[in-house]
Amino acid sequence: MIFSVDPEQSELETVQEQSFADLDLLERRDLQEWVVTRPEVLGEKLLVVQSEYAKFADTRDRLDVLALGRDGKLVVIELKRDEADDTTDLQAIKYASYCATLTAEEVQQDYRSFWNGRGHELSPEDVGERFANFLSESYGEELGTEEEGWADFNLDDKPRILLAAGSFGIQVTAPVMWLIEEYDLDITCVTLQAYRHKGEVLLNTRQVIPIQEAQEYMTRRRKKQEKQESRKRRVRAIEVLLERGILVPGDVIQLGEENLPPIGEEQKPGENFWRAEVTGKTGRRDNFEWHYNGKEYSATGLAKAAIEELTDEKPTGVNGYKHLRHPGFEDRTLSELRNSQMGAPERKQ
């Protein structure tokens, strides 16, 4: 309950809670816009990527708000003006599964598209700087940028879920608590309460799941695993591959033709086009020397250069480690090797 205090008269006046419907406040026009412009209303600092996010393959589903948390995880936000219905949690889980495949570059491109559509004029460099500044505190180091200007970081592949509603019934709280306790899913429930007082609408938000004590317990429970995973996220893929002996300076890796634009036999480049040598360097743009032109690139820079050479167009949303294959590990992609437990002993002679 909220009270208004008149300090001169030492009187308390009860401020009555009202429904959003009675206050003529709408889910998309009002609640969603408040979260977009002031995401801290949900209780934490977030970087809003888009609202009405609909870039899901083969579905017309729209996510209310997609944001990035300071922990480097995407935050799937579902808003309900009134009581959350029976399917709110399932809907959010579905959206989280869709978003789990997004890359850091795709998220930054979506951010730029969304905010430029709202009257901003952001270049890739502007966006990269915003993301780098937002994440640097939690990463414990200053993040660099890629050749195109995007912030260079590895996006956590387990999005968080944040449900915000006027209220939550047992049909939502019970499965949410079960998913948290049994499967360690990161789900937060926040209630939104509105009040009218002296011609103004007051908004109160409160985290109800997990409660503070439970959140502290789960934080301790996750501590060891998250510490290991956060280190894994901070270390760049090239460093991991070199450290584990999967890549050795002088290794020749192959560009996978299947991930490149289709080309006819008469247009097919020579052997040097498909080969690159591991330099052993761990800078931003010097990990692989392309046999085709003798220049050094990052994995993504190499894949983009190859695509541009074939199409005369600058590609976007490319993950170079998915394009490069290692003959010494049964032609598995560097992305697969990075995410596996394999090391030097598994190398084929």
C-alpha positions in Angstrom: 0.0 0.0 0.0 1.2 3.5 -0.8 0.5 6.6 1.3 0.8 10.3 0.5 2.2 12.3 3.5 1.4 15.9 4.2 4.4 16.9 6.4 2.8 20.2 7.6 -0.4 18.4 8.8 1.3 15.2 9.7 -1.4 13.3 7.9 -1.3 10.2 5.8 -3.6 9.7 2.8 -4.0 6.3 1.2 -3.2 6.3 -2.5 -5.6 3.9 -4.1 -4.2 1.4 -6.7 -6.1 1.4 -10.0 -6.0 -0.9 -13.0 -4.2 0.2 -16.1 -7.5 -0.2 -18.0 -9.3 2.2 -15.6 -6.5 4.7 -16.2 -6.8 4.2 -20.0 -3.2 2.9 -20.2 -2.5 0.4 -23.0 0.1 -2.4 -23.2 1.9 -1.4 -26.4 1.3 2.4 -26.4 2.2 3.0 -22.8 3.9 0.1 -20.9 6.0 -0.9 -23.8 7.1 2.6 -24.6 8.0 3.2 -20.9 10.3 0.2 -21.0 11.9 1.3 -24.3 12.6 4.8 -23.1 13.3 4.0 -19.4 14.2 0.3 -19.1 15.3 0.8 -15.5 11.6 0.9 -14.6 12.0 -2.9 -14.6 14.6 -2.8 -11.8 17.9 -3.0 -13.7 20.0 -1.3 -16.3 19.3 -2.6 -19.8 20.3 -1.7 -23.3 17.1 -1.9 -25.4 17.8 -3.5 -28.8 14.3 -3.4 -30.3 10.6 -3.6 -29.5 8.0 -5.6 -31.4 10.9 -7.8 -32.4 9.8 -10.0 -35.3 13.0 -11.4 -37.0 12.2 -15.0 -36.3 12.3 -17.5 -39.1 9.1 -19.0 -40.3 6.9 -17.3 -37.7 5.0 -14.1 -37.3 5.5 -14.0 -33.6 6.6 -10.6 -32.1 8.6 -10.2 -28.9 7.5 -7.2 -26.9 11.0 -6.0 -26.0 14.5 -7.4 -26.7 17.3 -6.0 -24.5 20.9 -6.7 -23.5 21.9 -7.0 -19.8 25.2 -5.9 -18.4 26.0 -9.6 -17.9 26.2 -10.0 -21.7 23.0 -11.9 -21.9 20.0 -11.0 -24.1 16.9 -10.3 -22.1 13.6 -11.4 -23.5 10.9 -9.1 -22.0 7.2 -9.9 -22.2 4.7 -7.3 -20.9 1.1 -7.9 -19.8 -1.1 -4.9 -18.8 -3.3 -7.0 -16.5 -2.7 -10.5 -15.0 -0.3 -12.7 -16.9 -2.2 -15.4 -18.7 -1.5 -19.1 -18.6 0.8 -19.1 -21.6 3.0 -16.0 -20.8 5.9 -18.1 -19.5 5.8 -20.6 -22.4 5.6 -17.7 -24.9 8.7 -16.1 -23.4 10.6 -19.4 -23.4 9.8 -19.8 -27.1 11.1 -16.3 -27.8 14.2 -17.0 -25.8 14.9 -20.1 -27.9 14.6 -18.1 -31.1 17.0 -15.4 -29.8 19.6 -17.9 -28.6 20.9 -18.1 -32.2 21.5 -14.4 -32.6 25.1 -13.2 -32.9 26.6 -10.1 -31.3 26.8 -8.4 -34.7 23.2 -9.2 -35.5 22.1 -7.7 -32.2 24.0 -4.5 -32.9 22.6 -4.3 -36.4 19.1 -4.7 -35.0 19.8 -2.0 -32.4 21.0 0.4 -35.0 18.0 -0.2 -37.3 15.6 0.2 -34.4 17.0 3.5 -33.0 17.7 5.0 -36.4 14.0 4.3 -37.1 13.2 6.4 -34.1 15.1 9.5 -35.4 18.7 8.7 -34.4 21.6 8.7 -36.8 23.9 5.9 -35.5 26.8 4.5 -37.5 28.2 1.0 -36.8 31.0 2.8 -34.9 28.5 4.7 -32.7 26.7 1.5 -31.9 29.9 -0.4 -31.2 31.0 2.3 -28.8 27.7 2.1 -26.9 27.8 -1.6 -26.6 31.5 -1.6 -25.6 30.8 1.0 -22.9 27.7 -0.8 -21.6 29.5 -4.1 -21.3 33.0 -3.2 -20.3 32.2 -2.9 -16.6 30.9 -6.5 -16.3 33.6 -7.9 -18.6 36.3 -6.3 -16.5 38.2 -4.9 -19.5 37.8 -2.5 -22.3 36.2 -4.1 -25.3 37.6 -3.6 -28.8 35.8 -3.1 -32.1 35.7 -5.1 -35.3 36.7 -3.8 -38.7 33.2 -2.5 -39.4 32.9 -0.7 -36.1 30.8 -3.2 -34.1 31.8 -4.1 -30.5 33.8 -7.3 -30.4 32.3 -9.6 -27.8 30.8 -13.0 -27.5 27.1 -13.0 -26.9 26.0 -15.5 -24.2 23.8 -18.1 -25.8 21.3 -18.4 -22.9 19.0 -15.4 -22.9 17.3 -14.3 -19.7 13.5 -14.0 -19.4 11.8 -11.0 -17.7 8.1 -11.1 -17.3 6.3 -7.9 -16.3 2.6 -7.8 -15.6 -0.1 -6.2 -13.5 -0.2 -9.4 -11.4 0.8 -13.1 -11.6 -1.4 -16.0 -10.7 -0.4 -19.5 -9.6 -0.7 -20.7 -13.2 2.4 -18.7 -14.0 4.3 -18.5 -10.7 4.2 -22.3 -10.1 5.8 -23.3 -13.4 8.3 -20.4 -13.2 9.5 -21.4 -9.8 9.8 -25.0 -11.0 11.8 -24.0 -14.0 14.1 -21.9 -11.8 14.7 -24.5 -9.2 14.8 -27.6 -11.3 16.4 -26.3 -14.5 18.3 -23.2 -13.2 16.6 -21.0 -15.9 17.0 -17.3 -15.3 13.5 -15.9 -15.1 12.4 -12.8 -13.3 8.8 -11.7 -12.6 8.1 -8.0 -12.0 4.7 -6.6 -11.0 3.5 -3.3 -12.4 1.1 -1.3 -10.2 -0.5 2.0 -11.1 -1.9 4.7 -8.9 -3.6 8.1 -9.5 -2.8 10.9 -7.1 -3.5 14.6 -7.5 -3.9 14.4 -11.3 -0.8 12.3 -11.8 -0.3 8.6 -12.5 2.2 6.9 -10.2 3.9 3.7 -11.2 5.4 1.2 -8.8 7.4 -1.9 -9.9 8.4 -4.7 -7.7 10.3 -7.9 -8.3 8.3 -10.8 -7.0 10.2 -13.8 -8.4 12.8 -14.7 -7.4 12.5 -13.0 -4.0 15.7 -11.4 -2.7 16.6 -14.3 -0.4 16.1 -16.9 -3.1 18.0 -14.8 -5.6 21.0 -14.6 -3.3 20.9 -18.4 -2.8 20.6 -19.0 -6.6 23.4 -16.6 -7.2 25.7 -18.5 -4.9 24.6 -21.8 -6.5 25.5 -20.5 -10.0 28.7 -18.7 -8.9 31.2 -21.4 -9.9 29.6 -22.2 -13.2 29.1 -18.6 -14.2 32.7 -17.8 -13.3 33.9 -20.5 -15.7 31.4 -19.5 -18.4 32.2 -15.8 -18.1 35.9 -16.4 -18.6 35.0 -18.6 -21.6 32.9 -15.7 -23.0 35.6 -13.1 -22.4 38.4 -15.1 -24.0 38.3 -14.7 -27.8 37.8 -17.8 -29.9 41.2 -17.5 -31.5 42.9 -17.6 -28.1 40.9 -20.6 -27.0 41.7 -22.5 -30.2 45.4 -21.8 -29.9 45.6 -22.5 -26.2 44.0 -25.9 -26.6 46.3 -26.8 -29.5 43.5 -27.1 -32.0 45.1 -24.3 -34.0 48.9 -24.2 -34.3 50.9 -21.5 -36.2 51.4 -22.8 -39.7 48.2 -24.8 -39.9 46.4 -24.5 -43.2 42.6 -24.3 -42.8 39.9 -24.3 -45.4 37.1 -21.9 -46.3 33.9 -24.0 -46.4 32.4 -23.6 -49.9 29.0 -24.8 -48.6 28.5 -21.6 -46.6 29.5 -19.2 -49.4 27.2 -17.9 -52.2 26.7 -20.5 -55.0 29.1 -20.2 -57.9 29.4 -21.9 -61.2 32.3 -24.1 -62.1 33.5 -21.5 -64.7 33.7 -18.9 -61.9 35.3 -21.0 -59.3 38.5 -19.6 -57.9 41.8 -21.5 -57.7 43.0 -23.5 -54.7 44.6 -20.6 -52.9 41.2 -18.9 -52.6 40.1 -21.6 -50.2 43.2 -21.7 -48.0 44.5 -19.6 -45.1 47.4 -20.2 -42.8 47.2 -19.7 -39.0 49.6 -16.9 -38.0 49.6 -17.6 -34.3 48.8 -13.9 -33.6 45.9 -12.9 -31.4 45.2 -9.4 -32.4 41.9 -8.3 -33.9 42.8 -8.6 -37.5 45.9 -10.8 -37.9 44.9 -14.4 -37.1 44.9 -15.9 -40.6 46.9 -15.2 -43.7 44.8 -15.7 -46.8 46.8 -17.5 -49.5 44.7 -15.8 -52.1 46.2 -12.3 -51.5 48.8 -12.7 -48.7 46.9 -10.4 -46.4 46.0 -11.1 -42.7 42.5 -11.2 -41.4 40.4 -12.2 -38.4 38.2 -15.2 -39.0 35.2 -13.0 -39.7 37.2 -10.6 -41.8 38.5 -13.5 -43.9 35.0 -14.9 -44.5 33.6 -11.5 -45.4 36.5 -10.8 -47.8 35.9 -14.1 -49.6 32.1 -13.4 -49.9 32.8 -9.9 -51.1 35.3 -11.2 -53.7 32.6 -13.6 -55.0 29.6 -11.2 -55.0 31.0 -7.7 -55.1 28.8 -7.0 -52.1 29.7 -6.3 -48.4 28.1 -9.0 -46.3 26.7 -8.6 -42.8 25.9 -10.9 -40.0 28.8 -13.2 -40.7 30.4 -15.5 -38.1 33.8 -16.4 -39.6 34.4 -19.4 -37.4 31.4 -21.1 -39.0 33.0 -20.7 -42.4 36.5 -22.1 -41.6 37.2 -25.8 -41.4 40.2 -27.6 -40.0 41.4 -30.6 -42.1 43.2 -32.0 -39.0 39.9 -32.4 -37.2 37.8 -34.1 -39.8 36.9 -30.8 -41.5 34.9 -29.6 -38.5 34.3 -25.9 -38.4 36.3 -23.7 -36.0 33.0 -22.8 -34.3 32.3 -26.5 -33.6 35.8 -27.0 -32.3 35.7 -23.9 -30.1 32.5 -25.1 -28.5 33.7 -28.7 -28.1 36.0 -30.2 -25.5 38.5 -31.4 -28.2 42.1 -30.5 -28.0 45.5 -31.3 -29.6 45.4 -35.1 -28.9 42.4 -35.5 -31.2 44.3 -34.0 -34.1 44.7 -36.4 -37.1 48.2 -36.8 -38.2 
